[in-house]
Amino acid sequence: MMTNTELLKIQLFVDTGSIEVIRDAQQNKRIRGITTNPSLIRKSGAITYRQFCQDALCYAGHLPISIGLPSEQRKDIIHDAKFLQKLVIDNKTKLYVKVPIINSCGKYNEAIIKDLCDMGLSINVTAVFTKNHIDAAIRFLRNDESHIISIFSGRIADTGRDPIEYIHYAKGQLINMPDIKVLWASTREVLNIFQANDAGCDIITVAPELLRKINLYGKDLDDFCLETVKAFQKDVTTMNYQLTS
């Protein structure tokens, strides 16, 4: 396991629905890209999806950004993708259109992914959970553009399975397809960054609050223990807690 964050080969993408975080990402040398999703956008309080996308692509600057489309209908997706394409031409930002491997009815999004590839768009195939999903994503994507396959490693781990097995599988299948990158999604803790790096993963998504915790990596545990106990005692003193008088 590596002990120096500067030696990491994996790229850190901040996962956010906040325009402020996207804007500030330009100044953080650790951040190499941005991802978002409808749930994060909703939590951020965005007024409209259209306005969020316009602002996000404006502030992403030189950082690649993955944005999902709100509709599941093929006609609407093509229309929305063309809208994003125009914004990209205006802003010169690298865009990845996020498409779940399946739709909400459980059907593979093969036709939609192929349509977007035919439009010359880069795709982030998201919500990938199984080896069958990985195989399908590779089959649907064209290998003449850069794409991303997002494996939801954190959620896989929530089920008691080791997500590293799925990262290794994807990397093995993509050995002759260097333009398709593997992303570790739904990251839970700083340790995951180093696990993903050691597994050969290309990218990992990191929430802003987790990004701040990276500075704790390698921290002396005795010092950390003392700081923790002092924090407990400070709360006791502040609240004047007593069990007996």
N, C-alpha and C positions, 0 to 999 in steps of 0.2 A: 504493500500500500504506500502510495507516495506521501511525503510529508511536506512538500512545498507546493503551494497553489500555483506558483509561476511555471511549474513544470507540466501543468495540465495541458493535454492536447485537445480535450473536448471543448466545444464552443458553448458558452452560456448564453441562452436566450431568455430575456425577462418575459414572464407570462403575466399579462395585466390587461385590465380594461380601462385603465386610467390614462388620459391624455397627458397629464402632468408627468407620470412615470415615463411614458414614451418620449416626451420632450427631454426629460432629464437623462435618459439612457444615452444620449449623445456624449455626455461628459464622463461616463463611466467606462473606463478602458476594459473592464472585465466583460462587459456586455457586447455580444457579437450579433445579436438579432433580437427580434420581438415576436411574440405570439399572443393571440387573444382568442376569445370565444364568446358566444352570445351570453353565457352566464356571467362572465367577468364584466362584459359591457353593461349588462343589466345592473349588476351590483355597483358599478361606478356612477350610476345615475344619469347615463347619457340620454339626452332628450330624444334623438332619433338615431337609427342605425346609419342612415345616410350621412348625417353630420359627423358621427363618430369616425366613419371610414375616411371621409374627406380630411378631418383633422389628423387622424392617425397617419395617413400617408403623407401629409404635409410635414409632420414633425419627426417621422421616422428617419428622414434624411438618408445617410449612407448605409443605415442598418437595414437588412432584409426583414420583412414583416409578413407574417402569416395571418390572413383574415378569412373568416368563414362567411358563407353566404346564408342569409336568413331563410330562404325558401328551399323546399325539397322538390318543387316542380321543375321539370327539365326546361320548359320555356322561360320561366322566371329566372332560373339559374344562368342561362345563356345571356339574358338581358342584363342581369346584375353584373356578370363577369365582364361584359363589354363596357359597362359603366366604370368598373374598377380599372380596366385596361386603359381607358382614357385618362383617368387620374394618374396612373403610373407614367404614362407618356408625358404628362404635364410636370410631374414631380421628380421623375427619374429615380424612383425608389424601386428596389427589387421586391416584387410581390410574389407571395405564394398563396394560392387560393386553397383554403382548407375545405376538404370534402371528407365526411365520415366514410369509412369503408362500407358501411351499410346504412340504409335509411331507417326511419322510425317504424317501418313495417317489417324490418329484418331482411330486406332485399339488398343485394349488392348494388353499389352505385357505379357499376361498370360503364354504362352508357354515358353517364354524366362525366365521369373522369376522362373517358376517351374523347368526348366532345371538347372539353376544356383543353386537353392536350393538343387537339387539332387546331385550336385557336392560338396555339403557341404559348399558353400559360404554364407556369410552373405550379405543381400541385403539392400540397401537404396532405397526404392521405392520413386521416386522423381516426381516433377511437379504435386503433388496432389492438386486439387482445389475444389472438391465437395464431398458430403457425399457418392455419388455413387462410386467415386474414392477410398475413404477410405474403403468402404465395399469390393470393388474388391481387393484392396491391401491385406487386411486381409485374404481374401479367397485364394489368390494366394500363400501366404507365408506359409512355414512350421513352426510350433511352437516348433521345436526342436533345433533351432539356434537363435542367437540374430539378430534382424533386426531393421530397422528404416523406419518409414513412414514420409516423408518430406512434410508438408503442407505449400504451398506457401502463407503464411499469409499476407506478405506485398503486394503482387499482388492482393490478395483477397480484402484487405483494399483499394487498389487503385480504386476498383469498387464501393466503398461506402458501402460494406458489412463488418460486424464485424467478423474478423477471429476467435475470441475467441469461437464463437458458434461451429466452426468446430473442434477446439482443444478439447472442452468439449465432442463433439460427438465421436471423435476418442478415447479419454480416456475411455469413457463409453463402447465402443465396445470392448476395449482391457482389460477390468477389470480382466479377467482370463488369460491374456496372458502377463505376466510381462516381458518377454524377447523381446517383440516388443515395441520399444520406439517411442514416437511422437516428431517430430522436427518442430520447427517454423522456416521457411525459408523466404528468401527475407526480412530480417529485415531492417527497415527504420530509427529507432531512438532509443536512449537509453531507452526511456519509454517502448518500446516493450519488452525489457528484463524483466522488472518487471511485465508487463501485462502477458507475457508468463509464468513466474514463478507462479504468482497468479492463473493462469488458470490450473496449474498442468502439464504443458508441461515438457517433460524430457530434451530436448536439444533445443538450439537456435543457429543459425549461425550468426556470427558477422563479418563484414568486418574489416580489420585492422584499417581504419580511424575511424570507429565507436567504436572499442575497446578502442582507445585512449580517446574517449569522456566519457567513464564510470567514469573517475576521476572527471567529472563535477557533478556527481550525488549528490544532496543535497547541492550544492554550494549556498552560500548566494546571493540572487537575487540583493540586493543593490550593493554588491561588483561587481557582474557580469555586472550590468548596468554601473557602473563607468568605468570598464575596457573597455567596448564596446565603450563608448563615447570617452575615451582617444584614442582608436584605430582609430576612425573616425578622430579625430583632428590631430593625427600623420600623417595620409595620406594627410590631407589638407596641413599641414606644409611641408611635404616632396615634394609634387607636386607644392607648392606655388600657390594653387588654389585661384583665386579671381573672384568675379562676376562683380565688378566694380572697376575702378582704381581711 
